[in-house]
């Protein structure tokens, strides 16, 4: 039995799980920044987003 295919699929699944967990973790900040943009607080929303990106 060739386990390389299973190993590759598990690696891909691990990457997927990691990406989804980061998306879920950052979702509240994204929603907050979008709300600030619609309220006209563009400077605050953009600076918060940039700080969040640069800290990662």
Phi, psi and omega in degrees: 000137182264114183270356182295323179296316179296318179298317179296317181295320178293323176297316177297320179294322178298317177298318179298313181297319179298315180295317180294321180294323176292322178297315180295320180296321184269352185302314180300322178294320179296315180297318178298315180295322176296320177298318178295323178297319180289336177276355179092010180266058187295321182296315180295316182295317181291320180292324177295318180295317181294319177298319180295322180288316185289338181278352183269000000 
